Amino acid sequence: MVYAVVGANGRVGRLVAGALLGAGVRVRAIGRDAARLRTAFGCAVETAAADLGEPASLAAALASVERVFIASPVHPQLAAHQTNLVGAARAAGVQRIVKLSGSAWTMQPGSPTSTGAAHRAVEEALAAAGIEHACVRPNAFMQGSLAEAPRAMARGSFELPIGGARVSYIDVADIAAVAAALLLAPRVAGAVEITGPAAVSGDDLAASAAELLGRPVAYAPIGIDAAVAKMRASGAPPFLLRHLEEVLTLIRAGAAAATTGEVARLCGRPAGSVRDFLRASLAAMSADGPLR
Ligand SMILES: NC(=O)c1ccc[n+]([C@@H]2O[C@H](COP(=O)([O-])OP(=O)(O)OC[C@H]3O[C@@H](n4cnc5c(N)ncnc54)[C@H](OP(=O)(O)O)[C@@H]3O)[C@@H](O)[C@H]2O)c1
């Protein structure tokens, strides 16, 4: 059986392909740049170049594939791209699709976020296609929302735009482990909402970092406007600025604080905590030189 990973160069897709390889199954890594995929995976996986905006390229890449994982970035064409994938998979005779979807709290009916609405549209297309499927709805990624925090913590103070809210951030390794488990399971159905093991505030993160570093660390809350301005200064396009503003508004109202036990149920081990993430990030930084 061939398992295809669409978005295999991405944060989650790369780990899904690795988990499938670890399980000893046949993997085809799909992305726009086959040379990059070969550099990443060597000859351990098959590679195929395809663009989600070009259905003919997807048809060729999915030949003789039975199960597919799909992740693609936040983009104005997210719904169109992933719906193309669903159509090509149906035509190619794919038997199961596992989709990386949006956070559950961005996808409520009459979705308050543009990206959540796009993911919902793809989930509806999947249901209408009549292919067995599962949709993984993860909370905010530690490796996204907290990516810059460890380096700033080592300097004594870090900024986050979450106010006094708590967030049950999830490790991307757990998202990939859940997706791989769903790809390999005898059967699947429906949506799975996955979170980290606990909801943490900025002050909780500061306390964990202070304990790990052995010196005081301060949480410096910033507003939505400041976070959006920082992203704009980095050259991000308008749709990403809108996405950030929409999700931060919900996060600050407490929407991302729920926890579920789905990682433990599906993977047979607890989800990684933010403390584990901070410990690993700070250790990796200290290997590069003294932390200050
Ligand atoms: N960040 C969060 O906190 C969070 C929370 C919940 C849900 N999500 C969802 O997670 C998803 C992003 O996951 P991720 O971070 O793993 O993705 P990612 O790293 O941003 O991207 C995945 C891959 O998609 C490929 N890609 C981009 N455009 C493509 C196209 N037109 N055709 C084919 N492949 C294309 C890229 O590879 P190539 O360049 O090689 O083609 C890229 O490596 C989004 O849908 C987002 O809504 C994120």
The ligand as an SDF file (V2000), in Angstrom:
LIG
                    3D

 48 52  0  0  0  0  0  0  0  0999 V2000
    0.2180   27.1970   13.1160 N   0  0  0  0  0  0  0  0  0  0  0  0
   -0.7880   26.8450   13.8840 C   0  0  0  0  0  0  0  0  0  0  0  0
   -0.7900   27.1480   15.0940 O   0  0  0  0  0  0  0  0  0  0  0  0
   -1.9310   26.0260   13.2950 C   0  0  0  0  0  0  0  0  0  0  0  0
   -2.9740   25.6040   14.1360 C   0  0  0  0  0  0  0  0  0  0  0  0
   -4.0120   24.8420   13.5950 C   0  0  0  0  0  0  0  0  0  0  0  0
   -3.9980   24.5030   12.2460 C   0  0  0  0  0  0  0  0  0  0  0  0
   -2.9720   24.9350   11.4530 N   0  0  0  0  0  0  0  0  0  0  0  0
   -2.9910   24.5830   10.0160 C   0  0  0  0  0  0  0  0  0  0  0  0
   -1.7770   23.9510    9.6900 O   0  0  0  0  0  0  0  0  0  0  0  0
   -1.5760   24.1240    8.2880 C   0  0  0  0  0  0  0  0  0  0  0  0
   -0.1190   24.4100    8.0240 C   0  0  0  0  0  0  0  0  0  0  0  0
    0.6410   23.2660    8.3820 O   0  0  0  0  0  0  0  0  0  0  0  0
    2.2370   23.2950    8.2950 P   0  0  0  0  0  0  0  0  0  0  0  0
    2.7400   24.4120    9.1710 O   0  0  0  0  0  0  0  0  0  0  0  0
    2.7480   21.9260    8.5010 O   0  0  0  0  0  0  0  0  0  0  0  0
    2.4080   23.7120    6.7630 O   0  0  0  0  0  0  0  0  0  0  0  0
    3.6120   24.4810    6.0930 P   0  0  0  0  0  0  0  0  0  0  0  0
    4.8790   24.0310    6.7150 O   0  0  0  0  0  0  0  0  0  0  0  0
    3.3260   25.9480    6.0760 O   0  0  0  0  0  0  0  0  0  0  0  0
    3.4750   24.0240    4.5670 O   0  0  0  0  0  0  0  0  0  0  0  0
    3.2770   22.6990    4.1410 C   0  0  0  0  0  0  0  0  0  0  0  0
    3.8280   22.5010    2.7610 C   0  0  0  0  0  0  0  0  0  0  0  0
    2.8480   22.8040    1.7720 O   0  0  0  0  0  0  0  0  0  0  0  0
    3.5480   22.8660    0.5370 C   0  0  0  0  0  0  0  0  0  0  0  0
    2.8240   23.7180   -0.4000 N   0  0  0  0  0  0  0  0  0  0  0  0
    2.5840   25.0440   -0.3140 C   0  0  0  0  0  0  0  0  0  0  0  0
    1.8720   25.4640   -1.3830 N   0  0  0  0  0  0  0  0  0  0  0  0
    1.6840   24.3620   -2.1620 C   0  0  0  0  0  0  0  0  0  0  0  0
    1.0460   24.1420   -3.4130 C   0  0  0  0  0  0  0  0  0  0  0  0
    0.4520   25.1350   -4.0940 N   0  0  0  0  0  0  0  0  0  0  0  0
    1.0510   22.8870   -3.9060 N   0  0  0  0  0  0  0  0  0  0  0  0
    1.6560   21.8730   -3.2620 C   0  0  0  0  0  0  0  0  0  0  0  0
    2.2660   22.0150   -2.0620 N   0  0  0  0  0  0  0  0  0  0  0  0
    2.2780   23.2540   -1.5440 C   0  0  0  0  0  0  0  0  0  0  0  0
    4.9340   23.4390    0.8360 C   0  0  0  0  0  0  0  0  0  0  0  0
    5.9260   22.5860    0.2920 O   0  0  0  0  0  0  0  0  0  0  0  0
    6.6370   22.9110   -1.1140 P   0  0  0  0  0  0  0  0  0  0  0  0
    7.1340   24.3350   -1.0250 O   0  0  0  0  0  0  0  0  0  0  0  0
    7.7040   21.8830   -1.2210 O   0  0  0  0  0  0  0  0  0  0  0  0
    5.5740   22.7290   -2.1760 O   0  0  0  0  0  0  0  0  0  0  0  0
    5.0080   23.3630    2.3840 C   0  0  0  0  0  0  0  0  0  0  0  0
    6.1930   22.7710    2.8430 O   0  0  0  0  0  0  0  0  0  0  0  0
   -2.4980   25.2480    7.8170 C   0  0  0  0  0  0  0  0  0  0  0  0
   -3.5140   24.7020    7.0040 O   0  0  0  0  0  0  0  0  0  0  0  0
   -3.0530   25.8120    9.1160 C   0  0  0  0  0  0  0  0  0  0  0  0
   -4.3670   26.3090    8.9930 O   0  0  0  0  0  0  0  0  0  0  0  0
   -1.9470   25.6850   11.9480 C   0  0  0  0  0  0  0  0  0  0  0  0
  1  2  1  0
  2  3  2  0
  2  4  1  0
  4  5  1  0
  4 48  2  0
  5  6  2  0
  6  7  1  0
  7  8  2  0
  8  9  1  0
  8 48  1  0
  9 10  1  0
  9 46  1  0
 10 11  1  0
 11 12  1  0
 11 44  1  0
 12 13  1  0
 13 14  1  0
 14 15  2  0
 14 16  1  0
 14 17  1  0
 17 18  1  0
 18 19  2  0
 18 20  1  0
 18 21  1  0
 21 22  1  0
 22 23  1  0
 23 24  1  0
 23 42  1  0
 24 25  1  0
 25 26  1  0
 25 36  1  0
 26 27  1  0
 26 35  1  0
 27 28  2  0
 28 29  1  0
 29 30  1  0
 29 35  2  0
 30 31  1  0
 30 32  2  0
 32 33  1  0
 33 34  2  0
 34 35  1  0
 36 37  1  0
 36 42  1  0
 37 38  1  0
 38 39  2  0
 38 40  1  0
 38 41  1  0
 42 43  1  0
 44 45  1  0
 44 46  1  0
 46 47  1  0
M  CHG  2   8   1  16  -1
M  END
$$$$
